[in-house]
């Protein structure tokens, strides 16, 4: 099956702040996802970015304040844009823009479009910390919240004047993620989803350990997609080099025993458990308290670690359990065996080639023996698996 794409329409609005250049990356991510984008740039925004930049990166159309009084097929442009968009996103939103929206001022194409719109709206403020924390700005932000606008709180970090403080625009990938949350159908609304991710470590001494090549990408993809679909997500994450998602409970673990304990604490309260972590199957029988010197030869006695998934099945009841089986041979046969042994509802079978890759090919097997294949990026794999489980 081919990669699933969200087909939606986003009106990306850009106001006059230094962080306006980051809106170009937001556009790139949206276009890559297959989302249609039109852009409105304020007069101040044009001081930092140009219409041609957005057109070059895939925007369908770009409008400026010079178009404010344009008419398309008998309708004013601000009405056309407000009806076209499924979602309006303002990146960045300056203090001046926020104050005008709060006051109902409509002296630009963007402001008149917002007044005419009844569509969901995301506002991503960006400004100097003193401007952000000024009582007037804080009051205006609260007013915008009463309008139903969602405010993407700015981060702390280095600002345009190289001073450190709050007011830094959220990173483009985080803004993109919030856009996907707004656009995605809430098929998992009301469900509690537990996901594990990453590789555990079993220590030989304080600095050496046994582990595996799992990158954690698959589990993080499942957690992000579950959140987009409306679930209340808990992510138990072992070792990964990936940026951790936000908007969910994060539990960090180190060893397989840590993973076992964390899963035991969380699995009792979930509706769906996705065991995408890759725990080490073996550990040294004895872990040395001090760093070992280098020997010409070193023999380690290994013992099996706790079987996290099998132990978690004690709390299964009516919960849906999804496991993963990575095999080098007899993939389907071994995956079916694991599904039965671990009392799973579904198992995702895959090959070592998927490790660390952004894309992969998987085989999904359910308890009835039905087999489905899918190939795509790991978020698309997560979407596919959830669609099979919940029949959407």
PEURKA-V803795 format. One record per residue. RES is the residue in one small letter. SS is DSSP state (a for helix, b for strand, c for the rest). OMEGA is omega in whole degrees, -180 to 180 (* if undefined). Layout:
BEGIN
[[RES & SS & OMEGA] [RES & SS & OMEGA]]
END
This chain:
BEGIN
[[x & c & -179] [x & c & 178] [x & c & 178] [x & c & 180] [x & c & 172] [x & c & 178] [x & c & -180] [x & c & -178] [x & b & -178] [x & b & 171] [x & b & -179] [x & b & -178] [x & b & -175] [x & b & 178] [x & c & -166] [x & c & 174] [x & c & -179] [x & a & -178] [x & a & -179] [x & a & -179] [x & a & -179] [x & a & 178] [x & a & 177] [x & a & 178] [x & a & 175] [x & a & 178] [x & a & -178] [x & a & 180] [x & a & 179] [x & a & -180] [x & a & 179] [x & a & 180] [x & c & 180] [x & c & -179] [x & c & 179] [x & b & -176] [x & b & 165] [x & b & -172] [x & b & 170] [x & b & 178] [x & b & 177] [x & c & 179] [x & c & 177] [x & c & 180] [x & a & 180] [x & a & 177] [x & a & -175] [x & c & 180] [x & c & -176] [x & c & 176] [x & a & -177] [x & a & 179] [x & a & -179] [x & a & 178] [x & a & -179] [x & a & -178] [x & c & 171] [x & c & 176] [x & c & 180] [x & c & 180] [x & b & 177] [x & b & -179] [x & b & 177] [x & c & 179] [x & a & 175] [x & a & -179] [x & a & -171] [x & c & -176] [x & c & 177] [x & c & 179] [x & b & 179] [x & b & -180] [x & c & 176] [x & c & 180] [x & b & 177] [x & b & -174] [x & a & -179] [x & a & 176] [x & a & 179] [x & a & -179] [x & a & -179] [x & a & 179] [x & a & -178] [x & a & -170] [x & c & 167] [x & c & -177] [x & b & 174] [x & b & -179] [x & b & -180] [x & b & -176] [x & b & -8] [x & b & 175] [x & b & -179] [x & c & 177] [x & a & 179] [x & a & 179] [x & a & -178] [x & a & -179] [x & a & 179] [x & a & 178] [x & a & -179] [x & a & -177] [x & a & -179] [x & c & 179] [x & c & -177] [x & c & -176] [x & c & 176] [x & c & 179] [x & a & -180] [x & a & -177] [x & a & 178] [x & a & 178] [x & a & 179] [x & a & 179] [x & a & -178] [x & a & -172] [x & c & 171] [x & c & -178] [x & c & 176] [x & b & -176] [x & b & 175] [x & b & 179] [x & b & -179] [x & b & -178] [x & b & 175] [x & c & -179] [x & c & 174] [x & c & -177] [x & a & -179] [x & a & 177] [x & a & -179] [x & a & -175] [x & a & 177] [x & c & -178] [x & a & 180] [x & a & 180] [x & a & 179] [x & a & 177] [x & a & -180] [x & a & 178] [x & a & 178] [x & a & 177] [x & a & 179] [x & a & 177] [x & a & 178] [x & a & 176] [x & c & -176] [x & c & 178] [x & c & 177] [x & b & -178] [x & b & 175] [x & c & -173] [x & c & 179] [x & c & -178] [x & b & 170] [x & b & 180] [x & b & 179] [x & b & -178] [x & c & -175] [x & c & -179] [x & c & 179] [x & c & 172] [x & c & 180] [x & b & 180] [x & b & 179] [x & b & -179] [x & b & -179] [x & b & 179] [x & c & 174] [x & c & -179] [x & c & -177] [x & a & -179] [x & a & 178] [x & a & 175] [x & a & 177] [x & a & 179] [x & a & 179] [x & a & 176] [x & a & 179] [x & a & 176] [x & a & -179] [x & a & -174] [x & a & -172] [x & c & 176] [x & c & -174] [x & c & -177] [x & c & -180] [x & c & -179] [x & c & 178] [x & c & -180] [x & c & 174] [x & b & -176] [x & b & 176] [x & b & -179] [x & b & 171] [x & b & -174] [x & b & 173] [x & c & -178] [x & b & 176] [x & c & 179] [x & c & 175] [x & b & -165] [x & b & 171] [x & c & 173] [x & c & -174] [x & c & -177] [x & c & -180] [x & c & -176] [x & b & 173] [x & b & 180] [x & c & 177] [x & c & -172] [x & c & -178] [x & c & -179] [x & c & -176] [x & c & -176] [x & a & -176] [x & a & -179] [x & a & 178] [x & a & 177] [x & a & 179] [x & a & -180] [x & a & -179] [x & a & -179] [x & a & 178] [x & a & 178] [x & a & 178] [x & a & -178] [x & c & 171] [x & c & -178] [x & c & 170] [x & b & -167] [x & b & 167] [x & b & 180] [x & b & 172] [x & b & -172] [x & b & 175] [x & c & -174] [x & b & 179] [x & c & 175] [x & c & -177] [x & c & 174] [x & c & -177] [x & c & 179] [x & c & 178] [x & c & 179] [x & c & 180] [x & c & 176] [x & b & 179] [x & b & 176] [x & b & -180] [x & b & 177] [x & c & -176] [x & c & -176] [x & c & 177] [x & a & 177] [x & a & 176] [x & a & 179] [x & a & 178] [x & a & -180] [x & a & -179] [x & a & 178] [x & a & 179] [x & a & 180] [x & a & -171] [x & a & -170] [x & a & -178] [x & a & -173] [x & a & -176] [x & c & 174] [x & c & -178] [x & b & -180] [x & b & 179] [x & b & -177] [x & b & -179] [x & c & 178] [x & c & 178] [x & b & 179] [x & c & 175] [x & c & -178] [x & c & -177] [x & b & 175] [x & b & 176] [x & b & 178] [x & c & 179] [x & c & 176] [x & c & -176] [x & c & -179] [x & c & -180] [x & c & -179] [x & c & 180] [x & c & 172] [x & c & 179] [x & c & 177] [x & c & 173] [x & c & 178] [x & c & 178] [x & c & 179] [x & c & 179] [x & c & 172] [x & c & -177] [x & b & 175] [x & b & -178] [x & b & 173] [x & c & 178] [x & c & 179] [x & c & -172] [x & a & -176] [x & a & 179] [x & a & 179] [x & a & 180] [x & a & -178] [x & a & 175] [x & a & -178] [x & a & -171] [x & c & -177] [x & c & -180] [x & c & -179] [x & c & 175] [x & b & 180] [x & b & 177] [x & b & 178] [x & b & 179] [x & b & 177] [x & b & 176] [x & b & -176] [x & c & 176] [x & c & 178] [x & c & 180] [x & c & -170] [x & a & -175] [x & a & -180] [x & a & -179] [x & a & 178] [x & a & 178] [x & a & 178] [x & a & 179] [x & a & 179] [x & a & -179] [x & a & -177] [x & a & -176] [x & c & 178] [x & c & -178] [x & c & 173] [x & c & 179] [x & b & 172] [x & b & 179] [x & b & -180] [x & b & 179] [x & b & -175] [x & c & 180] [x & a & 180] [x & a & -179] [x & a & -175] [x & c & 176] [x & c & -178] [x & c & 176] [x & c & -180] [x & b & 179] [x & b & 175] [x & b & -177] [x & b & 173] [x & b & -180] [x & b & -179] [x & b & 177] [x & b & -175] [x & c & 179] [x & c & 180] [x & c & 178] [x & c & -177] [x & b & 177] [x & b & 178] [x & b & 179] [x & b & 177] [x & b & 179] [x & b & 176] [x & b & -169] [x & a & 174] [x & a & 177] [x & a & 175] [x & a & 179] [x & a & 178] [x & a & 180] [x & a & -179] [x & a & 179] [x & a & -180] [x & a & 178] [x & a & -179] [x & a & -173] [x & a & 171] [x & c & 174] [x & c & *]]
END
